[in-house]
Amino acid sequence: MSPPPMPSPSSTARSHSPTDWHAQELLLMREVMRLIGRSLAPGLVLREMLHLMSELLGLNRGRIVLVDNAPSSPAGAPRTASIQHAYGLTQAEVQRGRYAWGEGITGRVLATGQPAIVQDIDAEPLFLARAVERSQLPPETVAFIALPIEVNNAPIGVLACHRIRSRQRHLNDDLAVLRVLATLVGQLLQLEALVAEQTRQLQARNAVLANALNTKSARYGLIGSSPPLLQALSELERVSQTQATVLLLGQSGTGKELFARAVHLASGRRDRPFIKVNCSAIPDALFESELFGYEKGAFTGASTARAGWFEQADSGTIFLDEIGELPLALQSKLLRTLQEGTLVRLGGQREVKVNVRLVAATHRDLAADVEAGRFRQDLYYRLNVIPIHLPSLAERREDIRALALHFVSRANQAHQRNVNLSPDALARLEEHPWPGNIRELGNVIERLVLLTNDTLVARAELDRFLPAASVPLPPQPAPRPPAATTAAERPAIAPAPLVRDYAPAQSHSVLVLQTALAEHHGNQSRAAQSLGLTLRQFSYRLRKAGLK
């Protein structure tokens, strides 16, 4: 039900009976409480309350004066108050409404906490007429009413208004309504202060937690706070104090080495060696000697004994990256080392005891490799004790901005540059699919820092350094053989056998060698493995065919 039309202040003073005044008071209270129920914003509620005081009760030019300085201000600092909310006052009048503690009627109400009633402002020497000049008021006798606004029994402000003295409404009725409104204003301001304080505490707590997360991530060299990253970190820390083998899964370029180092740093082995081995970078013939070491005279050139990576990592952690590339012949030896905690050097006769925590990583589907016979099933189960999936950069887009700024800072320091990214450039980085993950992002940023001519890189300039396609370009195939062949005409390449048979130098044709090399994007180690050859045998056949 909509409220009745609001009479003007002049007609209010002449036409209402006492019963009508009571109805107006109820309407005022109901509207004020309705506003509070809809919004706790003091600015909206208090201004509308002053508006209703004027329109319904004839209490004009209402204002709420609030203390500017808290009681805890430094000694000697003057305490002042100013008009914060008003109705019927111009902006200039609001700006003039500033009072020192104890100055004028308003200042005395603040200082004493007692209400003040001025029956005739022209006859009161303490009335300053500072905010509203006397010439702007009606020529008849004007009264001024000021009541303290208290919080915890201490005055924090003043509710004041002008009142035409010659009215049919009793002054005591106006005072009773104003007392209720002043109490309501105090409670509303107290509630606002409590909400603001709780908000500040929550913001401070969130800042502490965010800083703790960033500090924890920075301790491991990891940047970001996205849920997938935090989930992987949580799983990592839960198993870091155990001796269980950790298998890091995920796409290439997701930071497996950093996660492996994080496992080491979070464990009790943090002060012991951390050895990292890239299995895809070791030729097949050197795998055993590199991992397990060799004795003097084990092979031509072994003039002294050498400890392998496992021995060097004793009491620490060894990280085997791309473990899916490990030759089948060595997988059984690795399994024995993991199960027994011992190894035998190449050419050695005695077992060497080692205490090593293994962290392995691969971007391959080891379960599929087990089904295809390219990976031992028992070793797979031995490695897959604690699998941790590392999220791709597309799964943690909220970290792209922080990572990009980190790479920019690092590249600037390394190359003595001063390049920055604009907000629209950072937004463009967040839109990119990043098939190469964090490694690709770091490379793009370094290339940008080195080649750009701009100090502040905008979106248009950034696009120049990003791949044109949204997906990675297919690898370039090796040169085709002289006689063009279709896919159906290419000889099928059988998977590598478990045990390599002896094969003569002419066992594979030039076409087979070229096809294997193209199938594996120029990687000779993988091409050789697919043909059941060692890298040396494969290279020898390439040279014989004139392809190397």
C-alpha positions as CSV (number, residue, x, y, z in Angstrom):
1,M,0.0,0.0,0.0
2,S,1.5,3.3,-1.0
3,P,1.9,6.1,1.6
4,P,-0.5,9.1,1.4
5,P,0.6,12.3,-0.3
6,M,3.2,14.2,1.7
7,P,2.0,17.7,2.7
8,S,4.3,20.7,2.5
9,P,6.0,21.9,5.8
10,S,4.0,25.2,5.8
11,S,0.6,23.4,5.5
12,T,1.6,20.8,8.0
13,A,1.9,23.4,10.8
14,R,-1.6,24.7,10.2
15,S,-3.9,21.8,9.3
16,H,-3.1,18.7,11.3
17,S,-4.9,17.7,14.4
18,P,-3.1,15.7,17.2
19,T,-4.5,12.4,15.7
20,D,-3.1,13.4,12.3
21,W,0.4,14.0,13.9
22,H,0.3,10.6,15.4
23,A,-0.4,9.0,12.0
24,Q,2.5,11.0,10.5
25,E,4.9,9.8,13.3
26,L,3.9,6.2,12.6
27,L,4.4,6.7,8.9
28,L,7.8,8.2,9.5
29,M,8.9,5.3,11.6
30,R,7.5,2.7,9.3
31,E,9.3,4.2,6.3
32,V,12.6,4.5,8.1
33,M,12.5,0.9,9.3
34,R,11.6,-0.2,5.8
35,L,14.7,1.6,4.4
36,I,16.9,-0.1,7.0
37,G,15.5,-3.5,6.1
38,R,16.4,-2.9,2.4
39,S,19.8,-1.4,3.0
40,L,22.2,-0.8,5.8
41,A,24.0,1.9,3.9
42,P,23.8,4.9,6.3
43,G,24.0,7.5,3.5
44,L,20.8,6.4,1.9
45,V,18.8,5.7,5.1
46,L,19.9,8.9,7.0
47,R,19.2,11.3,4.2
48,E,15.7,9.8,3.6
49,M,15.0,10.0,7.3
50,L,15.9,13.8,7.4
51,H,13.7,14.2,4.3
52,L,10.7,12.5,6.0
53,M,11.3,14.6,9.2
54,S,10.8,17.7,7.1
55,E,7.9,16.6,4.9
56,L,5.9,14.8,7.6
57,L,6.7,16.7,10.9
58,G,7.9,20.1,9.7
59,L,11.3,19.6,11.3
60,N,13.3,21.4,8.6
61,R,16.9,21.6,7.4
62,G,17.8,18.5,9.4
63,R,21.5,17.6,9.6
64,I,23.6,14.9,11.2
65,V,26.9,16.2,12.5
66,L,29.6,13.5,13.2
67,V,32.9,13.6,15.0
68,D,35.9,13.9,12.6
69,N,38.6,13.0,15.2
70,A,38.5,9.8,17.3
71,P,39.1,10.1,21.0
72,S,42.4,8.3,20.5
73,S,43.9,11.1,18.5
74,P,47.3,12.4,19.5
75,A,47.4,14.6,22.5
76,G,46.8,18.3,21.6
77,A,45.0,17.5,18.4
78,P,41.7,19.6,18.3
79,R,38.6,17.5,18.2
80,T,36.2,18.7,15.5
81,A,32.9,17.7,13.9
82,S,31.2,18.4,10.6
83,I,27.9,17.9,8.8
84,Q,28.0,14.4,7.1
85,H,24.3,14.0,6.2
86,A,21.7,16.7,5.5
87,Y,18.4,17.6,3.9
88,G,17.4,21.1,2.8
89,L,20.9,22.4,2.9
90,T,23.0,23.5,-0.1
91,Q,26.4,22.1,-0.7
92,A,28.0,25.4,0.5
93,E,26.0,25.3,3.7
94,V,27.1,21.7,4.4
95,Q,30.7,22.7,3.8
96,R,30.4,25.6,6.4
97,G,29.0,23.2,9.0
98,R,32.2,22.5,10.9
99,Y,32.4,22.9,14.7
100,A,35.1,22.6,17.3
101,W,34.5,20.7,20.5
102,G,32.3,22.9,22.7
103,E,31.8,25.6,20.0
104,G,28.3,26.9,19.7
105,I,25.1,24.9,20.4
106,T,26.3,21.9,18.3
107,G,29.7,21.8,19.9
108,R,28.3,22.0,23.4
109,V,25.9,19.1,22.8
110,L,28.9,17.1,21.6
111,A,31.0,18.1,24.6
112,T,28.3,17.5,27.3
113,G,26.2,14.8,25.7
114,Q,23.0,16.7,26.7
115,P,20.3,17.9,24.3
116,A,19.8,21.6,23.6
117,I,16.6,23.5,22.7
118,V,16.9,27.0,21.5
119,Q,13.4,28.6,21.5
120,D,14.5,31.6,19.5
121,I,17.7,31.6,17.6
122,D,17.7,35.4,17.4
123,A,17.8,35.6,21.2
124,E,20.5,33.0,21.8
125,P,24.1,34.5,21.7
126,L,25.6,31.0,21.5
127,F,23.8,30.2,18.2
128,L,26.3,30.7,15.5
129,A,24.1,30.5,12.4
130,R,27.2,29.2,10.6
131,A,25.7,26.6,8.3
132,V,22.5,28.4,7.4
133,E,22.5,32.2,7.5
134,R,19.6,33.9,9.3
135,S,18.5,35.6,6.1
136,Q,17.7,32.1,4.5
137,L,15.3,31.2,7.3
138,P,11.6,32.3,7.7
139,P,11.2,35.8,9.2
140,E,9.0,34.4,12.1
141,T,10.5,33.0,15.3
142,V,12.6,29.9,14.5
143,A,13.6,27.3,17.1
144,F,16.7,25.0,17.0
145,I,16.8,21.5,18.4
146,A,20.0,19.4,18.8
147,L,20.2,15.9,20.4
148,P,23.3,13.9,20.9
149,I,23.9,10.7,18.9
150,E,25.6,8.2,21.2
151,V,27.4,4.9,20.8
152,N,28.3,3.0,24.0
153,N,27.2,6.0,26.0
154,A,29.7,8.3,24.3
155,P,28.5,11.1,22.0
156,I,29.8,10.7,18.5
157,G,27.5,13.2,16.7
158,V,24.4,15.4,16.8
159,L,21.0,15.2,15.2
160,A,19.7,18.8,14.7
161,C,17.0,20.6,12.9
162,H,15.1,23.9,12.7
163,R,11.5,24.3,13.9
164,I,8.9,27.0,13.4
165,R,8.0,28.0,16.9
166,S,4.3,28.9,16.2
167,R,2.9,25.4,15.5
168,Q,-0.1,23.4,16.7
169,R,2.2,20.5,17.4
170,H,3.7,20.2,20.9
171,L,7.4,20.6,21.3
172,N,7.5,17.5,23.6
173,D,6.1,15.4,20.8
174,D,8.9,16.6,18.5
175,L,11.5,15.9,21.2
176,A,10.1,12.3,21.7
177,V,10.4,11.5,18.0
178,L,13.9,13.0,17.7
179,R,15.1,11.0,20.7
180,V,14.0,7.8,19.0
181,L,15.6,8.8,15.7
182,A,18.8,9.8,17.4
183,T,19.0,6.4,19.1
184,L,18.3,4.7,15.8
185,V,21.0,6.7,14.1
186,G,23.5,5.7,16.8
187,Q,22.7,2.0,16.4
188,L,22.9,2.2,12.6
189,L,26.3,3.9,12.8
190,Q,27.5,1.4,15.4
191,L,26.3,-1.5,13.2
192,E,28.2,0.0,10.2
193,A,31.4,0.3,12.3
194,L,31.1,-3.3,13.4
195,V,30.6,-4.5,9.8
196,A,33.5,-2.4,8.6
197,E,35.8,-3.7,11.4
198,Q,34.8,-7.3,10.6
199,T,35.4,-6.7,6.9
200,R,38.9,-5.2,7.7
201,Q,39.7,-8.3,9.8
202,L,38.6,-10.7,7.1
203,Q,40.6,-8.8,4.5
204,A,43.6,-8.8,6.7
205,R,43.2,-12.6,7.3
206,N,42.8,-13.2,3.6
207,A,45.9,-11.2,2.9
208,V,47.8,-13.3,5.5
209,L,46.5,-16.5,4.0
210,A,47.3,-15.4,0.4
211,N,50.8,-14.3,1.5
212,A,51.3,-17.7,3.2
213,L,50.2,-19.5,0.0
214,N,52.5,-17.4,-2.1
215,T,55.4,-17.8,0.4
216,K,54.9,-21.6,0.4
217,S,54.7,-21.7,-3.4
218,A,57.8,-19.4,-3.7
219,R,59.7,-21.7,-1.4
220,Y,59.4,-24.4,-4.0
221,G,60.0,-22.1,-6.9
222,L,56.4,-22.5,-8.0
223,I,54.3,-19.5,-8.9
224,G,50.5,-19.4,-8.8
225,S,47.5,-19.9,-6.5
226,S,45.0,-21.6,-8.8
227,P,42.9,-24.5,-7.3
228,P,44.5,-27.1,-9.6
229,L,48.0,-26.1,-8.6
230,L,47.1,-25.9,-4.9
231,Q,45.5,-29.4,-5.2
232,A,48.8,-30.8,-6.7
233,L,50.8,-29.1,-4.0
234,S,48.6,-30.4,-1.3
235,E,49.0,-34.0,-2.6
236,L,52.7,-33.4,-2.9
237,E,53.1,-32.3,0.7
238,R,51.0,-35.0,2.1
239,V,53.3,-37.7,0.7
240,S,56.6,-35.8,0.9
241,Q,57.5,-37.2,4.4
242,T,57.0,-40.8,3.3
243,Q,59.5,-42.9,1.2
244,A,56.9,-43.8,-1.4
245,T,57.7,-43.4,-5.1
246,V,56.0,-40.4,-6.7
247,L,55.0,-40.5,-10.4
248,L,54.4,-37.0,-11.9
249,L,52.0,-37.1,-14.8
250,G,51.0,-34.4,-17.2
251,Q,51.8,-32.7,-20.5
252,S,55.3,-31.6,-21.4
253,G,56.2,-28.2,-20.2
254,T,54.1,-28.2,-17.0
255,G,57.0,-28.0,-14.6
256,K,57.7,-31.6,-13.6
257,E,61.3,-30.8,-12.5
258,L,60.1,-28.0,-10.2
259,F,57.5,-30.4,-8.7
260,A,60.2,-33.1,-8.3
261,R,62.4,-30.6,-6.5
262,A,59.4,-29.6,-4.4
263,V,59.0,-33.2,-3.3
264,H,62.7,-33.2,-2.3
265,L,62.5,-29.9,-0.4
266,A,59.4,-30.8,1.5
267,S,60.9,-34.1,2.6
268,G,63.4,-35.0,5.3
269,R,66.0,-35.4,2.6
270,R,66.1,-31.7,1.8
271,D,69.7,-31.3,2.9
272,R,70.9,-34.4,0.9
273,P,71.6,-34.6,-2.9
274,F,69.0,-34.1,-5.5
275,I,70.0,-35.7,-8.8
276,K,68.0,-35.2,-12.0
277,V,68.3,-37.5,-15.0
278,N,66.6,-36.9,-18.4
279,C,66.1,-40.5,-19.7
280,S,65.3,-39.2,-23.2
281,A,68.7,-37.5,-23.5
282,I,70.9,-40.6,-22.7
283,P,71.9,-43.0,-25.6
284,D,70.8,-46.6,-25.0
285,A,74.4,-47.8,-24.8
286,L,75.2,-45.4,-21.9
287,F,72.0,-45.9,-19.9
288,E,73.4,-48.6,-17.6
289,S,76.7,-47.0,-16.9
290,E,75.1,-43.6,-16.3
291,L,72.5,-44.8,-13.9
292,F,74.4,-47.5,-12.0
293,G,78.1,-46.6,-12.6
294,Y,80.9,-48.9,-13.8
295,E,84.1,-50.5,-12.5
296,K,87.6,-49.9,-13.9
297,G,88.1,-51.9,-17.1
298,A,84.3,-52.6,-17.6
299,F,84.7,-51.4,-21.2
300,T,87.2,-49.7,-23.4
301,G,88.1,-46.3,-22.0
302,A,86.9,-47.1,-18.4
303,S,90.3,-46.3,-16.9
304,T,88.8,-45.6,-13.5
305,A,85.7,-46.6,-11.6
306,R,82.7,-44.2,-11.5
307,A,79.7,-44.0,-9.3
308,G,76.4,-43.8,-11.2
309,W,73.5,-41.4,-10.6
310,F,71.9,-43.7,-8.1
311,E,75.0,-43.9,-5.9
312,Q,75.5,-40.1,-6.1
313,A,71.9,-39.6,-4.9
314,D,72.4,-41.9,-1.9
315,S,70.3,-40.7,1.1
316,G,68.7,-38.1,-1.2
317,T,66.3,-38.0,-4.1
318,I,66.7,-39.0,-7.7
319,F,64.4,-37.6,-10.4
320,L,64.0,-39.7,-13.6
321,D,62.4,-37.5,-16.2
322,E,60.7,-39.1,-19.2
323,I,61.1,-42.5,-17.6
324,G,58.9,-43.9,-20.4
325,E,62.0,-43.7,-22.6
326,L,64.0,-46.1,-20.5
327,P,65.0,-49.2,-22.5
328,L,63.3,-52.5,-21.6
329,A,66.7,-54.1,-20.9
330,L,67.3,-51.7,-18.0
331,Q,63.8,-51.6,-16.7
332,S,64.3,-54.9,-14.8
333,K,67.5,-53.7,-13.3
334,L,65.8,-50.5,-12.1
335,L,63.0,-52.5,-10.7
336,R,65.5,-54.6,-8.6
337,T,67.2,-51.5,-7.4
338,L,63.9,-50.0,-6.2
339,Q,62.8,-53.2,-4.5
340,E,66.0,-54.3,-2.9
341,G,67.8,-51.0,-2.4
342,T,70.9,-52.4,-4.0
343,L,72.7,-52.1,-7.4
344,V,75.6,-53.7,-9.2
345,R,77.9,-51.5,-11.2
346,L,78.6,-52.3,-14.8
347,G,81.5,-54.8,-14.8
348,G,81.2,-55.2,-11.0
349,Q,80.8,-58.3,-8.8
350,R,79.4,-56.9,-5.6
351,E,76.2,-55.2,-4.6
352,V,76.2,-51.6,-3.5
353,K,73.6,-50.5,-0.9
354,V,71.7,-47.3,-1.8
355,N,69.0,-45.4,0.0
356,V,67.3,-43.3,-2.6
357,R,63.8,-41.7,-2.9
358,L,62.6,-42.0,-6.5
359,V,60.5,-39.3,-8.3
360,A,59.6,-40.2,-11.8
361,A,57.9,-38.2,-14.5
362,T,56.5,-38.8,-18.0
363,H,54.1,-37.2,-20.5
364,R,53.4,-40.7,-22.0
365,D,50.5,-43.0,-21.2
366,L,52.5,-45.7,-19.4
367,A,49.4,-47.9,-19.1
368,A,49.1,-48.0,-22.9
369,D,52.8,-48.7,-23.2
370,V,52.4,-51.6,-20.8
371,E,49.6,-53.0,-23.0
372,A,51.8,-52.5,-26.1
373,G,54.8,-54.3,-24.5
374,R,57.0,-51.2,-24.4
375,F,57.0,-50.9,-20.6
376,R,57.3,-53.6,-17.9
377,Q,54.1,-54.1,-16.0
378,D,55.8,-54.8,-12.7
379,L,57.9,-51.6,-13.0
380,Y,54.8,-49.6,-13.8
381,Y,53.0,-50.8,-10.7
382,R,56.2,-50.0,-8.7
383,L,56.3,-46.5,-10.0
384,N,52.6,-45.8,-9.8
385,V,52.4,-45.7,-6.0
386,I,51.6,-42.0,-5.7
387,P,50.5,-40.6,-9.0
388,I,50.2,-36.7,-9.1
389,H,48.6,-35.0,-12.1
390,L,50.3,-31.7,-12.9
391,P,47.7,-29.3,-14.4
392,S,48.3,-27.8,-17.8
393,L,48.5,-24.0,-18.2
394,A,45.1,-24.1,-19.8
395,E,43.7,-25.6,-16.5
396,R,45.2,-22.8,-14.4
397,R,44.6,-19.7,-16.5
398,E,44.4,-17.5,-13.3
399,D,48.1,-18.1,-12.9
400,I,49.1,-16.9,-16.3
401,R,49.3,-13.2,-15.3
402,A,51.6,-13.9,-12.3
403,L,53.8,-16.3,-14.4
404,A,54.1,-13.8,-17.2
405,L,55.2,-11.0,-14.9
406,H,57.7,-13.4,-13.3
407,F,59.2,-14.3,-16.7
408,V,59.3,-10.6,-17.7
409,S,61.2,-9.7,-14.6
410,R,63.6,-12.6,-15.0
411,A,64.2,-11.8,-18.7
412,N,64.7,-8.1,-17.9
413,Q,67.3,-8.9,-15.3
414,A,69.1,-11.5,-17.5
415,H,69.3,-9.3,-20.6
416,Q,69.5,-5.8,-19.0
417,R,66.2,-4.7,-20.5
418,N,63.2,-2.7,-19.2
419,V,60.1,-4.2,-20.8
420,N,56.7,-4.3,-19.3
421,L,53.3,-5.7,-20.3
422,S,50.2,-3.6,-20.5
423,P,46.9,-4.8,-19.0
424,D,45.5,-5.7,-22.4
425,A,48.6,-7.6,-23.3
426,L,48.2,-9.6,-20.1
427,A,44.6,-10.3,-21.0
428,R,45.7,-11.5,-24.4
429,L,48.2,-13.9,-22.7
430,E,45.3,-15.3,-20.7
431,E,43.3,-16.0,-23.8
432,H,46.0,-18.0,-25.6
433,P,45.6,-21.8,-25.5
434,W,49.3,-22.4,-24.6
435,P,49.7,-25.9,-26.0
436,G,53.4,-25.8,-24.9
437,N,52.3,-24.9,-21.3
438,I,54.7,-23.0,-19.0
439,R,57.7,-23.7,-21.1
440,E,56.1,-22.1,-24.1
441,L,55.0,-19.1,-22.1
442,G,58.5,-18.5,-20.8
443,N,60.0,-18.8,-24.3
444,V,57.5,-16.3,-25.7
445,I,58.2,-13.8,-23.0
446,E,62.0,-14.1,-23.4
447,R,61.7,-13.7,-27.1
448,L,59.4,-10.7,-26.6
449,V,61.8,-9.0,-24.2
450,L,64.7,-9.5,-26.5
451,L,63.1,-8.4,-29.8
452,T,60.5,-5.8,-28.9
453,N,61.3,-2.1,-29.4
454,D,58.6,-0.9,-27.0
455,T,59.1,-0.3,-23.3
456,L,55.4,-1.0,-22.6
457,V,54.1,-3.9,-24.8
458,A,50.5,-3.6,-25.9
459,R,48.2,-6.3,-27.2
460,A,49.0,-5.5,-30.9
461,E,52.7,-5.8,-30.4
462,L,52.3,-9.0,-28.4
463,D,50.3,-10.7,-31.1
464,R,53.5,-10.5,-33.3
465,F,55.3,-12.9,-31.0
466,L,52.4,-15.4,-30.5
467,P,51.8,-18.4,-32.8
468,A,49.3,-17.5,-35.5
469,A,47.4,-20.8,-35.0
470,S,45.5,-21.7,-31.9
471,V,47.0,-25.2,-31.9
472,P,50.7,-26.2,-32.2
473,L,51.9,-26.5,-35.8
474,P,52.6,-30.1,-36.9
475,P,56.2,-31.1,-37.0
476,Q,58.0,-30.8,-40.3
477,P,58.6,-34.3,-41.8
478,A,62.0,-35.5,-42.9
479,P,62.8,-35.2,-46.6
480,R,60.7,-37.7,-48.6
481,P,62.5,-40.5,-50.5
482,P,63.1,-39.9,-54.2
483,A,60.1,-42.0,-55.3
484,A,57.0,-40.4,-53.7
485,T,55.0,-42.9,-51.6
486,T,51.6,-42.7,-50.1
487,A,50.7,-43.6,-46.6
488,A,49.3,-46.9,-47.7
489,E,52.6,-47.7,-49.5
490,R,54.8,-47.0,-46.5
491,P,56.2,-50.1,-44.9
492,A,54.7,-50.9,-41.5
493,I,57.1,-50.4,-38.6
494,A,56.7,-53.1,-36.1
495,P,57.1,-52.3,-32.4
496,A,60.5,-52.9,-30.9
497,P,61.0,-56.6,-29.8
498,L,61.7,-57.3,-26.2
499,V,65.1,-58.8,-27.1
500,R,67.1,-57.5,-30.1
501,D,68.1,-60.2,-32.6
502,Y,71.4,-60.0,-34.6
503,A,70.7,-58.1,-37.8
504,P,73.1,-57.5,-40.7
505,A,74.0,-54.0,-41.9
506,Q,71.6,-54.4,-44.8
507,S,68.7,-55.5,-42.6
508,H,66.7,-52.2,-43.2
509,S,66.2,-50.4,-46.5
510,V,66.7,-46.7,-47.0
511,L,63.0,-46.2,-47.2
512,V,62.4,-47.9,-43.8
513,L,65.1,-45.8,-42.2
514,Q,63.7,-42.6,-43.6
515,T,60.1,-43.5,-42.6
516,A,61.2,-44.4,-39.1
517,L,63.0,-41.1,-38.8
518,A,60.0,-39.2,-40.1
519,E,57.6,-41.0,-37.8
520,H,59.6,-39.9,-34.8
521,H,60.2,-36.3,-36.0
522,G,63.9,-36.7,-36.5
523,N,64.7,-38.3,-33.1
524,Q,67.2,-40.9,-34.0
525,S,67.1,-42.6,-30.5
526,R,63.3,-43.3,-30.8
527,A,63.6,-44.2,-34.5
528,A,66.3,-46.7,-33.7
529,Q,64.2,-48.2,-30.8
530,S,61.2,-48.6,-33.0
531,L,63.3,-50.7,-35.4
532,G,64.8,-52.8,-32.7
533,L,68.3,-51.2,-33.2
534,T,70.7,-49.4,-31.0
535,L,71.5,-45.8,-31.7
536,R,74.9,-46.8,-33.0
537,Q,73.5,-49.4,-35.3
538,F,70.9,-46.9,-36.6
539,S,73.5,-44.2,-37.2
540,Y,75.8,-46.7,-39.0
541,R,73.0,-47.6,-41.4
542,L,72.2,-44.0,-42.1
543,R,75.8,-43.3,-43.0
544,K,76.0,-46.4,-45.2
545,A,72.8,-45.1,-47.0
546,G,74.4,-41.7,-47.5
547,L,71.7,-40.0,-45.3
548,K,74.1,-38.7,-42.7
